[in-house]
Amino acid sequence: MRIPRVLPNTACEVRFVNRKGQPVAMTKDDIQLPFEYDGWENNRVVQAVSALSAEQFTRDLRASFRSVRDKLVHVIAGEWGWLAYWKEPSSGSAFLTDLRARRDALFNPDAFPNLEDWRRRPSCGA
């Protein structure tokens, strides 16, 4: 996966270079609706998962993610990581190495044996 090269942040916008090498700017308004949709969608998933027992939540499904829990942890860890990346004014290799280490420490699936523990996870704003 190619991560866009982020340019200096001005006037509350994120600037990056697209695949064609052209500069592109996105404002808060450009991402507000998708962000709100993501929150709505995540709440629907949690409602559906709430019906699972702890055994069903952690059962090995022999799929790309071992369990429903592992998939949820993956999703929230990804959201947390991207938000931290976007908030960082300079994202060099040391920052990315530290970000991965923090993500792995905060979002180990085994730390969430049931849905209640998963609900107490670090938020994306952390």
Secondary structure in CASP SS format (residue, H / E / C, confidence):
PFRMAT SS
TARGET T0000
AUTHOR 0000-0000-0000
METHOD secondary structure of the structure
MODEL  1
M C 1.00
R C 1.00
I C 1.00
P C 1.00
R C 1.00
V E 1.00
L E 1.00
P E 1.00
N E 1.00
T E 1.00
A C 1.00
C C 1.00
E E 1.00
V E 1.00
R E 1.00
F E 1.00
V E 1.00
N C 1.00
R C 1.00
K C 1.00
G C 1.00
Q C 1.00
P E 1.00
V E 1.00
A E 1.00
M E 1.00
T E 1.00
K H 1.00
D H 1.00
D H 1.00
I H 1.00
Q H 1.00
L H 1.00
P H 1.00
F H 1.00
E H 1.00
Y H 1.00
D H 1.00
G H 1.00
W H 1.00
E H 1.00
N H 1.00
N H 1.00
R H 1.00
V H 1.00
V H 1.00
Q H 1.00
A H 1.00
V H 1.00
S C 1.00
A C 1.00
L C 1.00
S C 1.00
A H 1.00
E H 1.00
Q H 1.00
F H 1.00
T H 1.00
R C 1.00
D C 1.00
L C 1.00
R C 1.00
A C 1.00
S C 1.00
F C 1.00
R C 1.00
S C 1.00
V H 1.00
R H 1.00
D H 1.00
K H 1.00
L H 1.00
V H 1.00
H H 1.00
V H 1.00
I H 1.00
A H 1.00
G H 1.00
E H 1.00
W H 1.00
G H 1.00
W H 1.00
L H 1.00
A H 1.00
Y H 1.00
W H 1.00
K H 1.00
E C 1.00
P C 1.00
S C 1.00
S C 1.00
G C 1.00
S H 1.00
A H 1.00
F H 1.00
L H 1.00
T H 1.00
D H 1.00
L H 1.00
R H 1.00
A H 1.00
R H 1.00
R H 1.00
D H 1.00
A H 1.00
L H 1.00
F C 1.00
N C 1.00
P H 1.00
D H 1.00
A H 1.00
F C 1.00
P C 1.00
N C 1.00
L H 1.00
E H 1.00
D H 1.00
W H 1.00
R H 1.00
R C 1.00
R C 1.00
P C 1.00
S C 1.00
C C 1.00
G C 1.00
A C 1.00
END
